[in-house]
Amino acid sequence: MRAMTAVPHPTIALLQSSSLANVVQQEVERAILAGEYAPGSKLIEATLATRMGVSRGPVREAFRVLEEAGLVRTEKNRGVFVRDIPIDEAVEIFDLRAAMDELVGRQLAVHITPAQLKEVKGLVDAMEKAVKAQDSHAYHLLNLRFHDRLVEMAGNRKLTAIYRKLIKELSLFRRLNLADNWLLPVSAGEHRAIVKAIASGDADAAGHAMFQHVMDSKQRTIANDLRRRARD
């Protein structure tokens, strides 16, 4: 008698496909945010499917999620590309982020716990060590972690979700801002000032420190873009 081949239950098959799409989405997102796929790069569905050992379905679903996240764009009859965010859109994101960070700073000045304060101080200590080592990559990752934790500590889940989407879209610009090692101590000093203001319990000072840090980052982004255009 010929052995029967087990056919997955439709619900199980759907969960397996969804899980695979999630794995693909996370890996492609990681590669984009790490700079492995430059803005404007074309993402080949078949190539990614082969590389990750999955069918094209999960890759297609991953592309859909990444497009919703603002990291890729789909062009009809051309394919899927890593987004290249124009400078005017980046400036708009910085302005929105500044308002959000000001709110976060004000809330943390009042509600941050001693354990949380110790954690963010530790992150700034690690950032200063990266400055001394002139390790811009480590600094970039610590910078992302520092701001993400502050927003997370504020305890507003909706704000955290929106903030993370904006940060992903800005990631390539922020990486360029920190590419010059001479900027690292300047940035580290701004982060130390943020922690000091939060620790003081002064909501106005903490909100202003976080707002101004984003505004300074915006100006560095504009200056970097102008230099890039001048070279081109």
mmCIF file of the C-alpha atoms, coordinates in Angstrom:
data_MODEL
# 
_entry.id   MODEL 
# 
loop_
_atom_site.group_PDB 
_atom_site.id 
_atom_site.type_symbol 
_atom_site.label_atom_id 
_atom_site.label_alt_id 
_atom_site.label_comp_id 
_atom_site.label_asym_id 
_atom_site.label_entity_id 
_atom_site.label_seq_id 
_atom_site.pdbx_PDB_ins_code 
_atom_site.Cartn_x 
_atom_site.Cartn_y 
_atom_site.Cartn_z 
_atom_site.occupancy 
_atom_site.B_iso_or_equiv 
_atom_site.pdbx_formal_charge 
_atom_site.auth_seq_id 
_atom_site.auth_comp_id 
_atom_site.auth_asym_id 
_atom_site.auth_atom_id 
_atom_site.pdbx_PDB_model_num 
ATOM 1   C CA . MET A 1 1   ? 0.000  0.000  0.000   1.00 0.00 ? 1   MET A CA 1 
ATOM 2   C CA . ARG A 1 2   ? 1.354  3.390  -0.970  1.00 0.00 ? 2   ARG A CA 1 
ATOM 3   C CA . ALA A 1 3   ? 2.032  5.698  1.963   1.00 0.00 ? 3   ALA A CA 1 
ATOM 4   C CA . MET A 1 4   ? -0.199 8.748  2.101   1.00 0.00 ? 4   MET A CA 1 
ATOM 5   C CA . THR A 1 5   ? 1.468  12.141 2.103   1.00 0.00 ? 5   THR A CA 1 
ATOM 6   C CA . ALA A 1 6   ? 0.300  14.307 4.978   1.00 0.00 ? 6   ALA A CA 1 
ATOM 7   C CA . VAL A 1 7   ? -1.285 17.542 3.830   1.00 0.00 ? 7   VAL A CA 1 
ATOM 8   C CA . PRO A 1 8   ? -1.001 20.409 6.328   1.00 0.00 ? 8   PRO A CA 1 
ATOM 9   C CA . HIS A 1 9   ? -4.251 21.756 7.724   1.00 0.00 ? 9   HIS A CA 1 
ATOM 10  C CA . PRO A 1 10  ? -5.099 25.074 5.964   1.00 0.00 ? 10  PRO A CA 1 
ATOM 11  C CA . THR A 1 11  ? -4.691 26.994 9.239   1.00 0.00 ? 11  THR A CA 1 
ATOM 12  C CA . ILE A 1 12  ? -1.286 25.410 9.903   1.00 0.00 ? 12  ILE A CA 1 
ATOM 13  C CA . ALA A 1 13  ? -0.168 26.163 6.352   1.00 0.00 ? 13  ALA A CA 1 
ATOM 14  C CA . LEU A 1 14  ? -1.266 29.780 6.793   1.00 0.00 ? 14  LEU A CA 1 
ATOM 15  C CA . LEU A 1 15  ? 0.640  30.093 10.076  1.00 0.00 ? 15  LEU A CA 1 
ATOM 16  C CA . GLN A 1 16  ? 3.754  28.570 8.502   1.00 0.00 ? 16  GLN A CA 1 
ATOM 17  C CA . SER A 1 17  ? 3.574  31.002 5.586   1.00 0.00 ? 17  SER A CA 1 
ATOM 18  C CA . SER A 1 18  ? 2.961  33.945 7.920   1.00 0.00 ? 18  SER A CA 1 
ATOM 19  C CA . SER A 1 19  ? 5.896  32.922 10.105  1.00 0.00 ? 19  SER A CA 1 
ATOM 20  C CA . LEU A 1 20  ? 8.213  32.631 7.104   1.00 0.00 ? 20  LEU A CA 1 
ATOM 21  C CA . ALA A 1 21  ? 7.116  36.035 5.822   1.00 0.00 ? 21  ALA A CA 1 
ATOM 22  C CA . ASN A 1 22  ? 7.884  37.508 9.223   1.00 0.00 ? 22  ASN A CA 1 
ATOM 23  C CA . VAL A 1 23  ? 11.370 35.988 9.230   1.00 0.00 ? 23  VAL A CA 1 
ATOM 24  C CA . VAL A 1 24  ? 12.055 37.300 5.713   1.00 0.00 ? 24  VAL A CA 1 
ATOM 25  C CA . GLN A 1 25  ? 10.687 40.750 6.590   1.00 0.00 ? 25  GLN A CA 1 
ATOM 26  C CA . GLN A 1 26  ? 12.861 40.989 9.703   1.00 0.00 ? 26  GLN A CA 1 
ATOM 27  C CA . GLU A 1 27  ? 16.001 39.933 7.836   1.00 0.00 ? 27  GLU A CA 1 
ATOM 28  C CA . VAL A 1 28  ? 15.478 42.310 4.903   1.00 0.00 ? 28  VAL A CA 1 
ATOM 29  C CA . GLU A 1 29  ? 14.611 45.125 7.312   1.00 0.00 ? 29  GLU A CA 1 
ATOM 30  C CA . ARG A 1 30  ? 17.771 44.421 9.303   1.00 0.00 ? 30  ARG A CA 1 
ATOM 31  C CA . ALA A 1 31  ? 19.866 44.528 6.126   1.00 0.00 ? 31  ALA A CA 1 
ATOM 32  C CA . ILE A 1 32  ? 18.292 47.813 4.994   1.00 0.00 ? 32  ILE A CA 1 
ATOM 33  C CA . LEU A 1 33  ? 18.785 49.489 8.377   1.00 0.00 ? 33  LEU A CA 1 
ATOM 34  C CA . ALA A 1 34  ? 22.359 48.185 8.555   1.00 0.00 ? 34  ALA A CA 1 
ATOM 35  C CA . GLY A 1 35  ? 23.116 49.757 5.168   1.00 0.00 ? 35  GLY A CA 1 
ATOM 36  C CA . GLU A 1 36  ? 23.622 46.448 3.354   1.00 0.00 ? 36  GLU A CA 1 
ATOM 37  C CA . TYR A 1 37  ? 21.044 47.539 0.783   1.00 0.00 ? 37  TYR A CA 1 
ATOM 38  C CA . ALA A 1 38  ? 21.637 51.143 -0.208  1.00 0.00 ? 38  ALA A CA 1 
ATOM 39  C CA . PRO A 1 39  ? 18.750 53.523 -0.959  1.00 0.00 ? 39  PRO A CA 1 
ATOM 40  C CA . GLY A 1 40  ? 17.565 52.931 -4.518  1.00 0.00 ? 40  GLY A CA 1 
ATOM 41  C CA . SER A 1 41  ? 18.751 49.305 -4.571  1.00 0.00 ? 41  SER A CA 1 
ATOM 42  C CA . LYS A 1 42  ? 16.455 46.842 -6.305  1.00 0.00 ? 42  LYS A CA 1 
ATOM 43  C CA . LEU A 1 43  ? 15.341 43.863 -4.224  1.00 0.00 ? 43  LEU A CA 1 
ATOM 44  C CA . ILE A 1 44  ? 14.975 40.746 -6.385  1.00 0.00 ? 44  ILE A CA 1 
ATOM 45  C CA . GLU A 1 45  ? 12.167 38.485 -5.171  1.00 0.00 ? 45  GLU A CA 1 
ATOM 46  C CA . ALA A 1 46  ? 13.596 35.293 -6.674  1.00 0.00 ? 46  ALA A CA 1 
ATOM 47  C CA . THR A 1 47  ? 17.115 35.995 -5.391  1.00 0.00 ? 47  THR A CA 1 
ATOM 48  C CA . LEU A 1 48  ? 15.925 36.608 -1.836  1.00 0.00 ? 48  LEU A CA 1 
ATOM 49  C CA . ALA A 1 49  ? 13.712 33.508 -1.932  1.00 0.00 ? 49  ALA A CA 1 
ATOM 50  C CA . THR A 1 50  ? 16.645 31.340 -3.002  1.00 0.00 ? 50  THR A CA 1 
ATOM 51  C CA . ARG A 1 51  ? 19.032 32.917 -0.507  1.00 0.00 ? 51  ARG A CA 1 
ATOM 52  C CA . MET A 1 52  ? 16.648 32.402 2.408   1.00 0.00 ? 52  MET A CA 1 
ATOM 53  C CA . GLY A 1 53  ? 15.392 28.989 1.308   1.00 0.00 ? 53  GLY A CA 1 
ATOM 54  C CA . VAL A 1 54  ? 11.727 29.962 1.019   1.00 0.00 ? 54  VAL A CA 1 
ATOM 55  C CA . SER A 1 55  ? 9.173  30.231 -1.768  1.00 0.00 ? 55  SER A CA 1 
ATOM 56  C CA . ARG A 1 56  ? 8.366  33.581 -3.352  1.00 0.00 ? 56  ARG A CA 1 
ATOM 57  C CA . GLY A 1 57  ? 5.114  33.934 -1.385  1.00 0.00 ? 57  GLY A CA 1 
ATOM 58  C CA . PRO A 1 58  ? 6.707  34.869 1.970   1.00 0.00 ? 58  PRO A CA 1 
ATOM 59  C CA . VAL A 1 59  ? 9.089  37.272 0.200   1.00 0.00 ? 59  VAL A CA 1 
ATOM 60  C CA . ARG A 1 60  ? 6.169  38.959 -1.549  1.00 0.00 ? 60  ARG A CA 1 
ATOM 61  C CA . GLU A 1 61  ? 4.336  39.315 1.781   1.00 0.00 ? 61  GLU A CA 1 
ATOM 62  C CA . ALA A 1 62  ? 7.509  40.657 3.420   1.00 0.00 ? 62  ALA A CA 1 
ATOM 63  C CA . PHE A 1 63  ? 7.764  43.301 0.697   1.00 0.00 ? 63  PHE A CA 1 
ATOM 64  C CA . ARG A 1 64  ? 4.179  44.373 1.400   1.00 0.00 ? 64  ARG A CA 1 
ATOM 65  C CA . VAL A 1 65  ? 4.931  44.857 5.107   1.00 0.00 ? 65  VAL A CA 1 
ATOM 66  C CA . LEU A 1 66  ? 8.170  46.703 4.366   1.00 0.00 ? 66  LEU A CA 1 
ATOM 67  C CA . GLU A 1 67  ? 6.318  49.027 2.005   1.00 0.00 ? 67  GLU A CA 1 
ATOM 68  C CA . GLU A 1 68  ? 3.776  49.817 4.725   1.00 0.00 ? 68  GLU A CA 1 
ATOM 69  C CA . ALA A 1 69  ? 6.704  50.544 7.046   1.00 0.00 ? 69  ALA A CA 1 
ATOM 70  C CA . GLY A 1 70  ? 8.070  53.051 4.542   1.00 0.00 ? 70  GLY A CA 1 
ATOM 71  C CA . LEU A 1 71  ? 11.308 51.184 3.852   1.00 0.00 ? 71  LEU A CA 1 
ATOM 72  C CA . VAL A 1 72  ? 10.687 50.032 0.264   1.00 0.00 ? 72  VAL A CA 1 
ATOM 73  C CA . ARG A 1 73  ? 8.630  51.196 -2.698  1.00 0.00 ? 73  ARG A CA 1 
ATOM 74  C CA . THR A 1 74  ? 7.009  49.151 -5.449  1.00 0.00 ? 74  THR A CA 1 
ATOM 75  C CA . GLU A 1 75  ? 7.161  50.445 -9.010  1.00 0.00 ? 75  GLU A CA 1 
ATOM 76  C CA . LYS A 1 76  ? 4.754  48.894 -11.503 1.00 0.00 ? 76  LYS A CA 1 
ATOM 77  C CA . ASN A 1 77  ? 6.508  46.683 -14.062 1.00 0.00 ? 77  ASN A CA 1 
ATOM 78  C CA . ARG A 1 78  ? 9.884  47.517 -12.495 1.00 0.00 ? 78  ARG A CA 1 
ATOM 79  C CA . GLY A 1 79  ? 10.004 45.826 -9.093  1.00 0.00 ? 79  GLY A CA 1 
ATOM 80  C CA . VAL A 1 80  ? 10.706 46.651 -5.467  1.00 0.00 ? 80  VAL A CA 1 
ATOM 81  C CA . PHE A 1 81  ? 13.329 49.180 -4.413  1.00 0.00 ? 81  PHE A CA 1 
ATOM 82  C CA . VAL A 1 82  ? 14.795 50.399 -1.120  1.00 0.00 ? 82  VAL A CA 1 
ATOM 83  C CA . ARG A 1 83  ? 13.344 53.851 -0.537  1.00 0.00 ? 83  ARG A CA 1 
ATOM 84  C CA . ASP A 1 84  ? 15.532 56.891 -0.969  1.00 0.00 ? 84  ASP A CA 1 
ATOM 85  C CA . ILE A 1 85  ? 13.849 59.450 1.288   1.00 0.00 ? 85  ILE A CA 1 
ATOM 86  C CA . PRO A 1 86  ? 14.136 62.999 -0.124  1.00 0.00 ? 86  PRO A CA 1 
ATOM 87  C CA . ILE A 1 87  ? 15.551 65.705 2.121   1.00 0.00 ? 87  ILE A CA 1 
ATOM 88  C CA . ASP A 1 88  ? 12.240 67.549 2.446   1.00 0.00 ? 88  ASP A CA 1 
ATOM 89  C CA . GLU A 1 89  ? 10.555 64.421 3.803   1.00 0.00 ? 89  GLU A CA 1 
ATOM 90  C CA . ALA A 1 90  ? 13.440 63.822 6.204   1.00 0.00 ? 90  ALA A CA 1 
ATOM 91  C CA . VAL A 1 91  ? 13.078 67.380 7.525   1.00 0.00 ? 91  VAL A CA 1 
ATOM 92  C CA . GLU A 1 92  ? 9.357  66.816 8.101   1.00 0.00 ? 92  GLU A CA 1 
ATOM 93  C CA . ILE A 1 93  ? 10.128 63.633 10.048  1.00 0.00 ? 93  ILE A CA 1 
ATOM 94  C CA . PHE A 1 94  ? 12.712 65.446 12.173  1.00 0.00 ? 94  PHE A CA 1 
ATOM 95  C CA . ASP A 1 95  ? 10.159 68.158 13.040  1.00 0.00 ? 95  ASP A CA 1 
ATOM 96  C CA . LEU A 1 96  ? 7.581  65.567 14.048  1.00 0.00 ? 96  LEU A CA 1 
ATOM 97  C CA . ARG A 1 97  ? 10.134 63.589 16.031  1.00 0.00 ? 97  ARG A CA 1 
ATOM 98  C CA . ALA A 1 98  ? 11.252 66.732 17.868  1.00 0.00 ? 98  ALA A CA 1 
ATOM 99  C CA . ALA A 1 99  ? 7.728  67.331 19.129  1.00 0.00 ? 99  ALA A CA 1 
ATOM 100 C CA . MET A 1 100 ? 7.431  63.710 20.243  1.00 0.00 ? 100 MET A CA 1 
ATOM 101 C CA . ASP A 1 101 ? 10.813 63.744 21.981  1.00 0.00 ? 101 ASP A CA 1 
ATOM 102 C CA . GLU A 1 102 ? 9.967  66.953 23.819  1.00 0.00 ? 102 GLU A CA 1 
ATOM 103 C CA . LEU A 1 103 ? 6.889  65.218 25.248  1.00 0.00 ? 103 LEU A CA 1 
ATOM 104 C CA . VAL A 1 104 ? 8.974  62.187 26.199  1.00 0.00 ? 104 VAL A CA 1 
ATOM 105 C CA . GLY A 1 105 ? 11.558 64.348 27.964  1.00 0.00 ? 105 GLY A CA 1 
ATOM 106 C CA . ARG A 1 106 ? 8.914  66.190 29.962  1.00 0.00 ? 106 ARG A CA 1 
ATOM 107 C CA . GLN A 1 107 ? 7.254  62.953 31.056  1.00 0.00 ? 107 GLN A CA 1 
ATOM 108 C CA . LEU A 1 108 ? 10.498 61.206 32.020  1.00 0.00 ? 108 LEU A CA 1 
ATOM 109 C CA . ALA A 1 109 ? 11.675 64.147 34.115  1.00 0.00 ? 109 ALA A CA 1 
ATOM 110 C CA . VAL A 1 110 ? 8.665  63.491 36.330  1.00 0.00 ? 110 VAL A CA 1 
ATOM 111 C CA . HIS A 1 111 ? 8.212  59.721 36.119  1.00 0.00 ? 111 HIS A CA 1 
ATOM 112 C CA . ILE A 1 112 ? 11.579 58.062 35.411  1.00 0.00 ? 112 ILE A CA 1 
ATOM 113 C CA . THR A 1 113 ? 12.602 55.478 38.024  1.00 0.00 ? 113 THR A CA 1 
ATOM 114 C CA . PRO A 1 114 ? 16.088 55.197 39.569  1.00 0.00 ? 114 PRO A CA 1 
ATOM 115 C CA . ALA A 1 115 ? 16.633 51.890 37.742  1.00 0.00 ? 115 ALA A CA 1 
ATOM 116 C CA . GLN A 1 116 ? 15.665 53.440 34.397  1.00 0.00 ? 116 GLN A CA 1 
ATOM 117 C CA . LEU A 1 117 ? 17.908 56.436 35.027  1.00 0.00 ? 117 LEU A CA 1 
ATOM 118 C CA . LYS A 1 118 ? 20.802 54.102 35.793  1.00 0.00 ? 118 LYS A CA 1 
ATOM 119 C CA . GLU A 1 119 ? 20.160 52.248 32.530  1.00 0.00 ? 119 GLU A CA 1 
ATOM 120 C CA . VAL A 1 120 ? 20.228 55.352 30.304  1.00 0.00 ? 120 VAL A CA 1 
ATOM 121 C CA . LYS A 1 121 ? 23.308 56.675 32.113  1.00 0.00 ? 121 LYS A CA 1 
ATOM 122 C CA . GLY A 1 122 ? 24.958 53.354 31.325  1.00 0.00 ? 122 GLY A CA 1 
ATOM 123 C CA . LEU A 1 123 ? 24.074 53.747 27.648  1.00 0.00 ? 123 LEU A CA 1 
ATOM 124 C CA . VAL A 1 124 ? 25.673 57.206 27.572  1.00 0.00 ? 124 VAL A CA 1 
ATOM 125 C CA . ASP A 1 125 ? 28.787 55.789 29.288  1.00 0.00 ? 125 ASP A CA 1 
ATOM 126 C CA . ALA A 1 126 ? 28.968 53.147 26.536  1.00 0.00 ? 126 ALA A CA 1 
ATOM 127 C CA . MET A 1 127 ? 28.512 55.836 23.868  1.00 0.00 ? 127 MET A CA 1 
ATOM 128 C CA . GLU A 1 128 ? 31.417 57.820 25.306  1.00 0.00 ? 128 GLU A CA 1 
ATOM 129 C CA . LYS A 1 129 ? 33.583 54.691 25.224  1.00 0.00 ? 129 LYS A CA 1 
ATOM 130 C CA . ALA A 1 130 ? 32.665 54.256 21.535  1.00 0.00 ? 130 ALA A CA 1 
ATOM 131 C CA . VAL A 1 131 ? 33.712 57.877 20.946  1.00 0.00 ? 131 VAL A CA 1 
ATOM 132 C CA . LYS A 1 132 ? 37.135 57.215 22.489  1.00 0.00 ? 132 LYS A CA 1 
ATOM 133 C CA . ALA A 1 133 ? 37.482 54.109 20.329  1.00 0.00 ? 133 ALA A CA 1 
ATOM 134 C CA . GLN A 1 134 ? 36.313 56.099 17.259  1.00 0.00 ? 134 GLN A CA 1 
ATOM 135 C CA . ASP A 1 135 ? 33.834 53.301 16.611  1.00 0.00 ? 135 ASP A CA 1 
ATOM 136 C CA . SER A 1 136 ? 31.054 55.061 14.701  1.00 0.00 ? 136 SER A CA 1 
ATOM 137 C CA . HIS A 1 137 ? 29.164 51.813 14.039  1.00 0.00 ? 137 HIS A CA 1 
ATOM 138 C CA . ALA A 1 138 ? 28.919 50.937 17.741  1.00 0.00 ? 138 ALA A CA 1 
ATOM 139 C CA . TYR A 1 139 ? 27.986 54.526 18.493  1.00 0.00 ? 139 TYR A CA 1 
ATOM 140 C CA . HIS A 1 140 ? 25.216 54.467 15.894  1.00 0.00 ? 140 HIS A CA 1 
ATOM 141 C CA . LEU A 1 141 ? 23.662 51.343 17.444  1.00 0.00 ? 141 LEU A CA 1 
ATOM 142 C CA . LEU A 1 142 ? 23.921 52.778 20.968  1.00 0.00 ? 142 LEU A CA 1 
ATOM 143 C CA . ASN A 1 143 ? 22.381 56.025 19.748  1.00 0.00 ? 143 ASN A CA 1 
ATOM 144 C CA . LEU A 1 144 ? 19.376 54.139 18.390  1.00 0.00 ? 144 LEU A CA 1 
ATOM 145 C CA . ARG A 1 145 ? 19.073 52.125 21.587  1.00 0.00 ? 145 ARG A CA 1 
ATOM 146 C CA . PHE A 1 146 ? 19.279 55.219 23.814  1.00 0.00 ? 146 PHE A CA 1 
ATOM 147 C CA . HIS A 1 147 ? 16.442 57.062 22.106  1.00 0.00 ? 147 HIS A CA 1 
ATOM 148 C CA . ASP A 1 148 ? 14.294 53.968 21.711  1.00 0.00 ? 148 ASP A CA 1 
ATOM 149 C CA . ARG A 1 149 ? 14.548 53.200 25.428  1.00 0.00 ? 149 ARG A CA 1 
ATOM 150 C CA . LEU A 1 150 ? 13.634 56.755 26.423  1.00 0.00 ? 150 LEU A CA 1 
ATOM 151 C CA . VAL A 1 151 ? 10.503 56.611 24.282  1.00 0.00 ? 151 VAL A CA 1 
ATOM 152 C CA . GLU A 1 152 ? 9.678  53.136 25.579  1.00 0.00 ? 152 GLU A CA 1 
ATOM 153 C CA . MET A 1 153 ? 10.110 54.307 29.185  1.00 0.00 ? 153 MET A CA 1 
ATOM 154 C CA . ALA A 1 154 ? 7.548  57.058 28.634  1.00 0.00 ? 154 ALA A CA 1 
ATOM 155 C CA . GLY A 1 155 ? 4.974  54.249 28.535  1.00 0.00 ? 155 GLY A CA 1 
ATOM 156 C CA . ASN A 1 156 ? 2.833  55.381 25.595  1.00 0.00 ? 156 ASN A CA 1 
ATOM 157 C CA . ARG A 1 157 ? 2.512  52.398 23.243  1.00 0.00 ? 157 ARG A CA 1 
ATOM 158 C CA . LYS A 1 158 ? 0.974  54.353 20.371  1.00 0.00 ? 158 LYS A CA 1 
ATOM 159 C CA . LEU A 1 159 ? 3.717  56.967 20.532  1.00 0.00 ? 159 LEU A CA 1 
ATOM 160 C CA . THR A 1 160 ? 6.373  54.232 20.652  1.00 0.00 ? 160 THR A CA 1 
ATOM 161 C CA . ALA A 1 161 ? 4.982  52.489 17.544  1.00 0.00 ? 161 ALA A CA 1 
ATOM 162 C CA . ILE A 1 162 ? 4.805  55.723 15.534  1.00 0.00 ? 162 ILE A CA 1 
ATOM 163 C CA . TYR A 1 163 ? 8.242  56.806 16.730  1.00 0.00 ? 163 TYR A CA 1 
ATOM 164 C CA . ARG A 1 164 ? 9.867  53.528 15.676  1.00 0.00 ? 164 ARG A CA 1 
ATOM 165 C CA . LYS A 1 165 ? 8.388  53.802 12.183  1.00 0.00 ? 165 LYS A CA 1 
ATOM 166 C CA . LEU A 1 166 ? 9.787  57.318 11.811  1.00 0.00 ? 166 LEU A CA 1 
ATOM 167 C CA . ILE A 1 167 ? 13.214 56.271 13.081  1.00 0.00 ? 167 ILE A CA 1 
ATOM 168 C CA . LYS A 1 168 ? 13.428 53.432 10.583  1.00 0.00 ? 168 LYS A CA 1 
ATOM 169 C CA . GLU A 1 169 ? 12.739 55.875 7.755   1.00 0.00 ? 169 GLU A CA 1 
ATOM 170 C CA . LEU A 1 170 ? 15.436 58.229 9.068   1.00 0.00 ? 170 LEU A CA 1 
ATOM 171 C CA . SER A 1 171 ? 18.025 55.547 9.749   1.00 0.00 ? 171 SER A CA 1 
ATOM 172 C CA . LEU A 1 172 ? 20.185 56.113 6.667   1.00 0.00 ? 172 LEU A CA 1 
ATOM 173 C CA . PHE A 1 173 ? 20.261 59.871 7.210   1.00 0.00 ? 173 PHE A CA 1 
ATOM 174 C CA . ARG A 1 174 ? 21.215 59.424 10.855  1.00 0.00 ? 174 ARG A CA 1 
ATOM 175 C CA . ARG A 1 175 ? 23.963 56.975 9.932   1.00 0.00 ? 175 ARG A CA 1 
ATOM 176 C CA . LEU A 1 176 ? 25.416 59.573 7.566   1.00 0.00 ? 176 LEU A CA 1 
ATOM 177 C CA . ASN A 1 177 ? 25.222 62.243 10.269  1.00 0.00 ? 177 ASN A CA 1 
ATOM 178 C CA . LEU A 1 178 ? 27.485 60.153 12.507  1.00 0.00 ? 178 LEU A CA 1 
ATOM 179 C CA . ALA A 1 179 ? 29.832 58.999 9.756   1.00 0.00 ? 179 ALA A CA 1 
ATOM 180 C CA . ASP A 1 180 ? 32.347 61.767 10.590  1.00 0.00 ? 180 ASP A CA 1 
ATOM 181 C CA . ASN A 1 181 ? 34.142 60.837 13.814  1.00 0.00 ? 181 ASN A CA 1 
ATOM 182 C CA . TRP A 1 182 ? 34.570 64.479 14.830  1.00 0.00 ? 182 TRP A CA 1 
ATOM 183 C CA . LEU A 1 183 ? 30.793 64.685 15.328  1.00 0.00 ? 183 LEU A CA 1 
ATOM 184 C CA . LEU A 1 184 ? 30.681 61.798 17.796  1.00 0.00 ? 184 LEU A CA 1 
ATOM 185 C CA . PRO A 1 185 ? 31.847 63.739 20.891  1.00 0.00 ? 185 PRO A CA 1 
ATOM 186 C CA . VAL A 1 186 ? 29.403 66.528 20.032  1.00 0.00 ? 186 VAL A CA 1 
ATOM 187 C CA . SER A 1 187 ? 26.545 64.040 19.828  1.00 0.00 ? 187 SER A CA 1 
ATOM 188 C CA . ALA A 1 188 ? 27.659 62.260 23.020  1.00 0.00 ? 188 ALA A CA 1 
ATOM 189 C CA . GLY A 1 189 ? 27.691 65.584 24.859  1.00 0.00 ? 189 GLY A CA 1 
ATOM 190 C CA . GLU A 1 190 ? 24.115 66.228 23.771  1.00 0.00 ? 190 GLU A CA 1 
ATOM 191 C CA . HIS A 1 191 ? 23.056 62.831 25.114  1.00 0.00 ? 191 HIS A CA 1 
ATOM 192 C CA . ARG A 1 192 ? 24.800 63.450 28.437  1.00 0.00 ? 192 ARG A CA 1 
ATOM 193 C CA . ALA A 1 193 ? 22.949 66.792 28.689  1.00 0.00 ? 193 ALA A CA 1 
ATOM 194 C CA . ILE A 1 194 ? 19.619 65.024 28.036  1.00 0.00 ? 194 ILE A CA 1 
ATOM 195 C CA . VAL A 1 195 ? 20.211 62.560 30.879  1.00 0.00 ? 195 VAL A CA 1 
ATOM 196 C CA . LYS A 1 196 ? 21.293 65.368 33.221  1.00 0.00 ? 196 LYS A CA 1 
ATOM 197 C CA . ALA A 1 197 ? 18.146 67.342 32.440  1.00 0.00 ? 197 ALA A CA 1 
ATOM 198 C CA . ILE A 1 198 ? 15.894 64.331 32.979  1.00 0.00 ? 198 ILE A CA 1 
ATOM 199 C CA . ALA A 1 199 ? 17.659 63.496 36.248  1.00 0.00 ? 199 ALA A CA 1 
ATOM 200 C CA . SER A 1 200 ? 17.117 67.054 37.491  1.00 0.00 ? 200 SER A CA 1 
ATOM 201 C CA . GLY A 1 201 ? 13.361 66.523 37.483  1.00 0.00 ? 201 GLY A CA 1 
ATOM 202 C CA . ASP A 1 202 ? 12.887 69.762 35.523  1.00 0.00 ? 202 ASP A CA 1 
ATOM 203 C CA . ALA A 1 203 ? 10.284 68.950 32.851  1.00 0.00 ? 203 ALA A CA 1 
ATOM 204 C CA . ASP A 1 204 ? 10.941 72.162 30.894  1.00 0.00 ? 204 ASP A CA 1 
ATOM 205 C CA . ALA A 1 205 ? 14.704 71.564 30.798  1.00 0.00 ? 205 ALA A CA 1 
ATOM 206 C CA . ALA A 1 206 ? 14.335 67.886 29.849  1.00 0.00 ? 206 ALA A CA 1 
ATOM 207 C CA . GLY A 1 207 ? 11.818 68.624 27.118  1.00 0.00 ? 207 GLY A CA 1 
ATOM 208 C CA . HIS A 1 208 ? 14.001 71.405 25.713  1.00 0.00 ? 208 HIS A CA 1 
ATOM 209 C CA . ALA A 1 209 ? 17.156 69.236 25.774  1.00 0.00 ? 209 ALA A CA 1 
ATOM 210 C CA . MET A 1 210 ? 15.473 66.490 23.771  1.00 0.00 ? 210 MET A CA 1 
ATOM 211 C CA . PHE A 1 211 ? 13.791 68.918 21.369  1.00 0.00 ? 211 PHE A CA 1 
ATOM 212 C CA . GLN A 1 212 ? 17.043 70.784 20.717  1.00 0.00 ? 212 GLN A CA 1 
ATOM 213 C CA . HIS A 1 213 ? 18.991 67.578 20.154  1.00 0.00 ? 213 HIS A CA 1 
ATOM 214 C CA . VAL A 1 214 ? 16.620 66.620 17.326  1.00 0.00 ? 214 VAL A CA 1 
ATOM 215 C CA . MET A 1 215 ? 16.782 70.120 15.853  1.00 0.00 ? 215 MET A CA 1 
ATOM 216 C CA . ASP A 1 216 ? 20.590 69.933 15.872  1.00 0.00 ? 216 ASP A CA 1 
ATOM 217 C CA . SER A 1 217 ? 20.389 66.533 14.159  1.00 0.00 ? 217 SER A CA 1 
ATOM 218 C CA . LYS A 1 218 ? 18.090 68.056 11.541  1.00 0.00 ? 218 LYS A CA 1 
ATOM 219 C CA . GLN A 1 219 ? 20.566 70.846 10.824  1.00 0.00 ? 219 GLN A CA 1 
ATOM 220 C CA . ARG A 1 220 ? 23.391 68.313 10.496  1.00 0.00 ? 220 ARG A CA 1 
ATOM 221 C CA . THR A 1 221 ? 21.253 66.359 8.033   1.00 0.00 ? 221 THR A CA 1 
ATOM 222 C CA . ILE A 1 222 ? 20.586 69.455 5.924   1.00 0.00 ? 222 ILE A CA 1 
ATOM 223 C CA . ALA A 1 223 ? 24.300 70.368 5.948   1.00 0.00 ? 223 ALA A CA 1 
ATOM 224 C CA . ASN A 1 224 ? 25.289 66.814 4.936   1.00 0.00 ? 224 ASN A CA 1 
ATOM 225 C CA . ASP A 1 225 ? 22.780 66.883 2.088   1.00 0.00 ? 225 ASP A CA 1 
ATOM 226 C CA . LEU A 1 226 ? 24.115 70.213 0.829   1.00 0.00 ? 226 LEU A CA 1 
ATOM 227 C CA . ARG A 1 227 ? 27.691 68.879 0.891   1.00 0.00 ? 227 ARG A CA 1 
ATOM 228 C CA . ARG A 1 228 ? 26.601 65.749 -0.973  1.00 0.00 ? 228 ARG A CA 1 
ATOM 229 C CA . ARG A 1 229 ? 24.854 67.801 -3.623  1.00 0.00 ? 229 ARG A CA 1 
ATOM 230 C CA . ALA A 1 230 ? 27.928 70.008 -4.021  1.00 0.00 ? 230 ALA A CA 1 
ATOM 231 C CA . ARG A 1 231 ? 30.120 66.938 -4.616  1.00 0.00 ? 231 ARG A CA 1 
ATOM 232 C CA . ASP A 1 232 ? 27.654 65.533 -7.170  1.00 0.00 ? 232 ASP A CA 1 
# 
